[in-house]
Every structure is written in structure tokens, then in C-alpha cells.
Amino acid sequence: MSRKALENLVHAVDKALIKPLINPRYLIADLSSALEHIVKGAFGKIVIEIN
């Protein structure tokens, strides 16, 4: 993909207000469950919270 094509893609995503899909959130203490979720075929992003 050329730089110009990537710039066009970013512009289109910004213009369409596309937001990433956040699947579940997991605490760092529950990391094993988060990894299991990924292995099972998670769709979207997995968030690991570190507090």
C-alpha cells in the first residue's frame, strides 16, 4: 500500500467516524481468561486493564 493510499484510507475512516470494536475488558489479574478468549476467535479488540 502506498503512502497516499494509506492517507486516503485514514481520511475515509476519520470522515465516516468509524470506531474500533472493543470486545470485553479484562483486568490484568484475569489475563488467562483474556488469552483464552483470543484463542477461541475473538472479534474486535481485547482490552487488558492495568491498575
Summary of the structure (lengths in Angstrom):
residues: 51
radius of gyration: 15.4
end to end distance: 37.8
largest distance: 42.2
contacts: 92
relative contact order: 0.21
helix: 51%
strand: 22%
